[in-house]
Amino acid sequence: MTPLAVLLLAVGTFGLRLSGPLLSDRIELGDRARQLLSASTTVLLCALVATSSLTADHAFAGWARPAGVLVGGALAARRAPFLAAVVAAAATTGALRWLGVD
């Protein structure tokens, strides 16, 4: 990626992040729009988790990685500390790979 492209992406990202606070008092969203924005954030995060945990190099990532994500997600849902969830997920993935489960 060229330095110009990186600079343009950085400026665009900064502009989008800055537009929220600047426009928050000028634009009023209805309750339905707020609910949809909140749901879209959750859907986007779930899609990111699914793609990154299930695929690697445009193919199925194997069973160890999704199992680790599942363990980490279960601990996070039970309100375990973040570090404990991450360590447990990594340990699960590592143990399964050590046992030969790809």
Phi, psi and omega per residue, in radians:
M1 nan 2.323 -3.094
T2 -1.317 2.720 3.118
P3 -1.041 -0.576 3.119
L4 -1.134 -0.740 3.125
A5 -1.116 -0.722 3.109
V6 -1.094 -0.760 3.131
L7 -1.109 -0.757 3.129
L8 -1.119 -0.730 3.102
L9 -1.138 -0.671 3.119
A10 -1.138 -0.770 3.129
V11 -1.129 -0.750 3.119
G12 -1.093 -0.757 3.120
T13 -1.110 -0.790 3.110
F14 -1.070 -0.729 3.129
G15 -1.086 -0.738 3.113
L16 -1.147 -0.714 -3.137
R17 -1.200 -0.590 -3.139
L18 -1.317 -0.506 -3.092
S19 -1.153 -0.503 3.129
G20 -1.036 -1.031 3.134
P21 -1.114 -0.591 -3.104
L22 -1.242 -0.571 -3.080
L23 -1.734 -0.041 -3.039
S24 -1.118 -0.556 3.135
D25 -1.593 -0.132 3.120
R26 -1.663 -0.462 -3.092
I27 -2.011 2.238 3.084
E28 -1.917 2.208 3.124
L29 -1.748 2.504 3.086
G30 -1.319 2.996 -3.133
D31 -1.092 -0.686 -3.133
R32 -1.127 -0.722 3.130
A33 -1.144 -0.687 3.093
R34 -1.118 -0.712 3.103
Q35 -1.114 -0.740 3.139
L36 -1.153 -0.686 3.095
L37 -1.138 -0.688 3.106
S38 -1.148 -0.751 3.125
A39 -1.174 -0.651 -3.131
S40 -1.153 -0.568 3.068
T41 -1.107 -0.774 3.124
T42 -1.130 -0.758 3.141
V43 -1.112 -0.740 3.124
L44 -1.097 -0.750 3.110
L45 -1.127 -0.737 3.102
C46 -1.111 -0.693 3.112
A47 -1.137 -0.688 3.099
L48 -1.120 -0.771 3.111
V49 -1.098 -0.767 -3.121
A50 -1.102 -0.795 -3.108
T51 -1.192 -0.719 -3.091
S52 -1.329 -0.416 -3.132
S53 -1.624 -0.366 -3.080
L54 -1.785 -0.325 -3.066
T55 -2.179 2.605 3.021
A56 -2.619 2.205 -3.110
D57 0.947 0.783 3.081
H58 1.098 0.476 3.106
A59 -2.514 2.994 3.120
F60 -1.108 2.362 -3.044
A61 -1.416 -0.099 -3.070
G62 1.701 3.105 -3.045
W63 -1.560 -0.354 -3.064
A64 -1.180 -0.783 -3.098
R65 -1.138 -0.851 3.099
P66 -1.090 -0.568 3.099
A67 -1.136 -0.714 3.090
G68 -1.118 -0.730 3.115
V69 -1.120 -0.682 3.119
L70 -1.105 -0.766 3.105
V71 -1.102 -0.812 3.110
G72 -1.081 -0.718 3.113
G73 -1.149 -0.688 3.114
A74 -1.131 -0.723 3.110
L75 -1.172 -0.671 3.107
A76 -1.145 -0.665 3.118
A77 -1.153 -0.493 3.105
R78 -1.537 0.161 3.098
R79 1.133 0.616 3.036
A80 -1.266 2.738 3.083
P81 -1.031 2.559 -3.074
F82 -0.980 -0.801 -3.118
L83 -1.078 -0.695 3.118
A84 -1.119 -0.705 3.131
A85 -1.150 -0.737 -3.136
V86 -1.172 -0.764 3.137
V87 -1.134 -0.724 3.126
A88 -1.139 -0.695 3.109
A89 -1.123 -0.784 3.128
A90 -1.146 -0.694 3.130
A91 -1.153 -0.691 3.110
T92 -1.107 -0.836 3.125
T93 -1.080 -0.797 3.140
G94 -1.097 -0.754 -3.138
A95 -1.127 -0.742 3.126
L96 -1.134 -0.702 3.104
R97 -1.182 -0.625 3.100
W98 -1.141 -0.591 3.101
L99 -1.379 -0.078 3.084
G100 1.738 0.033 3.083
V101 -1.454 2.082 -3.097
D102 -1.549 nan nan
